Structures are given as structure tokens and as C-alpha cells.
Amino acid sequence: MSAYDPLPKLWREWLRQQWALIVVVVTACMALIDPSLGAKGGVLGYEYAIPACIVSIFVAIGLTIPLKELAGGTRAVSFHILCQSYGLLVTPLAYFLLVYYWGWERKFGILTDDFAKGVMAALCMPTTAFTCVMFTKQVGGDDSVAVVNAAIGNLIGPVVSPMVAKYFMGSGPDSGGMFSPKVLSLVYQLVLPLILGVASQLYLKKKLSFDNYGRLQHAAHFVFDIVLVVALYFIFCEGFASGGHSLTVVSITLMTVWVFFVHVGVFAGAWAVGSCLHVRRRAALMMVSSQKTEGMAVAILAIISPLDSGVLTLPVVAYHTVQMAFAASITPRMRAWVERETQLTDEEPVEPFSPYDNLQEEEVAQVRRASSFLRD
């Protein structure tokens, strides 16, 4: 019997993939116990905590954006334009014209008004920073363009997404001009912290060694996760305190099912839009442009719709969970499709997926040193 038992590793992998859903559920339950603690006017200081969380989230995003890949991304400009246009403009526009404007989902009792706005808000957000790249590589897609688009989306998202939300979900910066309070709040809490994070990354990358820079990246990821959980707690508290506690299991279930079909539609649309691309870039387009960020969405909604951001956040969380589960479920079949199509064309063969792909460089080096030691 082998001394190596894969079960603990499988459980760790499952927990790593589903930790966001588990943490969100626990956070929502904690907020439901006594929403007044984290709501406006509560003892925990909602008015100060939310701005601090938003600034911290975007500084962390700026520190972790892969700038090196972004600098070398000019070789596929047309693909980047297509990917960002579909994710940030075409997707929310199509949903608005086909569904949201007519209110089909509300007329048939599938979604409440707040959930309908939340789904519309989720579709206005940019792609994820890391998971879209991971899934692109796992299915054999062109991960080089995926990395670039993940960086581009997180750079332009704080500017584009609130503007798109203004027109498609009926909320956003008010009409007071470019110096209105909401516009200034977006600049102070989203754009400037992002610029600070990017500038700090450029400076520290020159000053720190490779190992210390890697530790900084790990620390920034950790801070991002912790601050996101704190922000969700305060947002849920405010949502439940203002009436969100009237949500039912049926309404949440219907919303989750609706979000699933919406995501499948967005994914299928990306497949159709990418019909003119080579198969590996088509796979990258499908994975990148169909996914939506959760962390940035939470921060943006807290600014553009502070009164009901708690309820609006639930469809965003549902969309993020659905896209992760959907991508994981179709990865084997999609990879087989990419490999089959690659053999029929002159494209480079798909590299075999390695368990090292999800590890950081320093972790890979440690594994290889240990393997070398055992061989010796």
C-alpha cells in the first residue's frame, strides 16, 4: 500500500476552489445574527470601515496585476480589444436589451427587483484577475493573452464598470458633472488606490529580491482575501438591517438558477464571437470574457449603490460561484476539444497540464529540489 494518500490532497483542492462560497455563507450567517453591529450607525463603524476596505482592495489589486505580461501584450491588440469589448460592453448591452429593459425576469417572478439589478450589475464588471488565467491554461487555451486581458480588465474596470452600470442598471455617478460627489468618490476610492498599488509594485520590484518580491505578492493576495471578507460582512449587515432579512430560500434558489443560465448564455456568446479565432485563442476568449470579478464588484457596488449594496452583492457572489463550478465541470471536455482541433490545424500542440501549473515559482523549485534529493 502506498504511503501517499491522495484523499487529503483532493479535499484541500476542493476547499481551495470553494473557499469563497464557504466564507461568503459563513459571513452572511454572522451578519444575519445581529445586523445592527455592522450596519450604518453600528458600533463597528460601517462609515469608516467600508471606505478603508475599498481602498485596501484596490491597492492590493494594483500590487498583484501582472505588469510584465501587460507590457508584452501588444502583439495581439485585436484580440484584447475583442475580449474587453465583449466582456465589458457587449455582454451587459445584450442582457439589457433582451431581458433587463423589458423586465421579463421580474414579470415572471423569477427575480426580485434587487436581484434583477444585482445580475445586471454583475454583468457590468470586468473579468477575474487570476482564475480566468488558471482555467484557460487547464483547457489548453492561449494563457499568454489571458494574462494580459486579466491585467487590462482590472486596470480599466474601476473606470469603465461604474460608467456602464450607470446606463444599464440605472445607478452610478449622478448627473452633477465630472466633479459630482460620486465621481470624486470613484476617483478617490478606486482609481487613485489602484494607481498607488501599480506604482508601488513597479518600485518594489526593482528594490526587492525575487524571493522577497514573491512574498510581497503572496501577502497582497492574502490581504485582498481578508479585506474582501470584512467588506462583505459590513455590506451584508447593512443589507439585512435595511430589509434584506426578508429574503427567502426560494428567491435565492431561483436567482442562482437564473444566474447559471445567464452565465451559460454569456459563455456560448463568447464561443460564437470567437468563431473567427484559432482554437486556443477562442478557448481563452471563452474563459476570460465570460468570467466576472467578485472583489472589485463588491467595492464598486458599495460606492455606486450604497443603500442596497448588500442585496445587490448576492447575485454577484452567485455569479462568481456559478462560473467557477461551470468552468471546472467543462474543463476535461473543453481540453479534449482544443487538443482535437489543434491536431487538425497548424497550431502548436497543447502543452500537457501539470500539477505544477497552479504553484508559484518558488514552490515549484522546492518540489524539484526535494525530488532531486530523493533521487540522489
Disulfide bonds with the S-S distance in Angstrom:
none
